[in-house]
C-alpha cells in the first residue's frame, strides 16, 4: 500500500512541478516578452475573439509557450521519477499522459492555430520520458 501511495504522490507532485514551470515560462512570455498580447487577452471570453487573437499572435510568442510546455514536461517527468524511486519511466510517462490530457483541454478552451496543437502535444510525452530517463541514467553512473 505504501508503494502505491508513493507512486501516486510522485505522479501528482510531478504534474504540479510541470504546471509550475509552465506557468513561470508563460508569465515571462506574457509579462516581459509579449506584454501587448497578454493585455489584449485580459477579460476575453469569446472563443472567436480568442481564436483571432491567437491566430494573429507572433509565432515566437507561441513557440515560447511550446518551449515552456517542453521544460515543464521534462521537470515533471524528472520529479516523478526521482520521487518514485522505482519504475522511473512509468511514473514519468504517467505525468506525460496527464500533461497531454491537460494540453488537449487547454487547447480546446483557447483555440490555438493547428500547428500549435501538433507541436505542443507532440513534445509532452517525449519530454516527460526524457526527464524520467535522466533520473535512470544518473542512477546508473
C-alpha positions as CSV (number, residue, x, y, z in Angstrom):
1,X,0.0,0.0,0.0
2,X,2.8,2.4,0.9
3,X,4.4,1.8,-2.6
4,X,1.1,2.7,-4.3
5,X,0.7,5.9,-2.3
6,X,4.3,6.8,-3.1
7,X,3.7,6.2,-6.8
8,X,0.5,8.3,-6.8
9,X,2.2,11.1,-4.8
10,X,5.2,11.0,-7.2
11,X,2.9,11.5,-10.3
12,X,0.8,14.2,-8.6
13,X,3.9,16.1,-7.5
14,X,5.5,15.7,-10.9
15,X,2.3,17.1,-12.6
16,X,2.3,20.0,-10.2
17,X,6.0,20.7,-10.9
18,X,5.4,20.6,-14.6
19,X,2.5,23.0,-14.2
20,X,4.6,25.5,-12.1
21,X,7.4,25.5,-14.7
22,X,4.8,26.1,-17.5
23,X,3.1,28.9,-15.6
24,X,6.5,30.6,-15.0
25,X,7.5,30.4,-18.6
26,X,4.1,31.6,-19.8
27,X,4.3,34.5,-17.3
28,X,7.7,35.5,-18.6
29,X,6.3,35.4,-22.1
30,X,3.2,37.4,-21.3
31,X,4.7,40.0,-18.9
32,X,8.1,40.6,-20.4
33,X,8.4,39.3,-23.9
34,X,4.9,40.0,-25.3
35,X,3.0,42.2,-22.8
36,X,0.8,43.7,-25.5
37,X,-0.5,40.2,-26.4
38,X,-1.2,39.5,-22.7
39,X,-3.0,42.8,-22.3
40,X,-5.2,42.1,-25.3
41,X,-6.3,38.8,-23.9
42,X,-7.3,40.1,-20.5
43,X,-11.1,39.6,-19.9
44,X,-11.6,38.0,-23.3
45,X,-14.1,35.1,-23.2
46,X,-15.5,34.8,-26.7
47,X,-13.9,31.8,-28.4
48,X,-13.9,33.5,-31.8
49,X,-12.1,36.6,-30.4
50,X,-9.6,34.2,-28.7
51,X,-9.1,32.3,-31.9
52,X,-8.5,35.5,-33.8
53,X,-6.0,36.8,-31.2
54,X,-4.1,33.5,-31.2
55,X,-4.1,33.3,-35.0
56,X,-2.6,36.8,-35.1
57,X,-0.1,36.2,-32.2
58,X,3.6,36.3,-33.2
59,X,4.9,32.8,-33.9
60,X,7.8,33.3,-31.4
61,X,5.3,34.0,-28.6
62,X,3.6,30.7,-29.2
63,X,7.0,28.9,-29.6
64,X,7.9,30.2,-26.2
65,X,4.8,28.5,-24.9
66,X,5.7,25.2,-26.6
67,X,9.2,25.6,-25.0
68,X,7.6,26.2,-21.6
69,X,5.5,23.1,-22.0
70,X,8.6,21.1,-23.0
71,X,10.5,22.3,-20.0
72,X,7.6,21.7,-17.7
73,X,7.2,18.1,-19.0
74,X,10.9,17.5,-18.5
75,X,10.8,18.8,-15.0
76,X,7.6,16.9,-14.2
77,X,8.9,13.6,-15.6
78,X,12.2,14.1,-13.7
79,X,10.4,14.9,-10.4
80,X,8.0,12.0,-10.7
81,X,10.8,9.6,-11.5
82,X,13.0,10.9,-8.7
83,X,10.3,10.7,-6.1
84,X,9.0,7.3,-7.2
85,X,12.3,5.5,-6.6
86,X,11.3,2.7,-8.9
87,X,9.8,2.2,-12.4
88,X,11.1,5.7,-13.2
89,X,10.0,5.6,-16.8
90,X,6.4,4.6,-15.9
91,X,6.0,7.4,-13.5
92,X,7.4,9.9,-15.9
93,X,5.1,8.7,-18.7
94,X,2.1,8.9,-16.3
95,X,3.0,12.6,-15.9
96,X,3.3,12.9,-19.6
97,X,-0.1,11.4,-20.2
98,X,-1.7,13.7,-17.7
99,X,0.0,16.7,-19.4
100,X,-1.3,15.6,-22.8
101,X,-4.8,15.4,-21.3
102,X,-4.4,18.9,-19.8
103,X,-2.9,20.2,-23.0
104,X,-5.9,18.9,-25.0
105,X,-8.3,20.6,-22.5
106,X,-6.3,23.8,-22.7
107,X,-6.2,23.8,-26.5
108,X,-10.0,23.2,-26.6
109,X,-10.6,26.2,-24.3
110,X,-8.2,28.5,-26.1
111,X,-8.4,27.5,-29.7
112,X,-4.8,28.0,-31.0
113,X,-3.6,27.5,-34.6
114,X,-3.4,23.9,-35.8
115,X,0.4,23.9,-35.8
116,X,0.4,24.8,-32.1
117,X,-1.9,21.8,-31.4
118,X,0.5,19.5,-33.1
119,X,3.7,21.0,-31.7
120,X,2.5,21.4,-28.1
121,X,1.0,18.0,-27.7
122,X,3.9,16.2,-29.6
123,X,6.5,17.3,-27.1
124,X,4.8,16.4,-23.8
125,X,5.2,12.6,-23.7
126,X,8.8,12.5,-25.1
127,X,9.9,15.3,-22.8
128,X,8.4,13.7,-19.7
129,X,10.0,10.4,-20.6
130,X,13.4,12.1,-21.1
131,X,13.0,13.7,-17.7
132,X,12.5,10.2,-16.2
133,X,15.3,8.8,-18.3
134,X,17.6,11.4,-16.8
135,X,16.9,10.0,-13.4
136,X,17.5,6.5,-14.5
137,X,20.8,7.4,-16.3
138,X,22.0,9.2,-13.2
139,X,21.3,6.2,-11.0
140,X,23.4,4.0,-13.3
141,X,26.5,6.2,-13.3
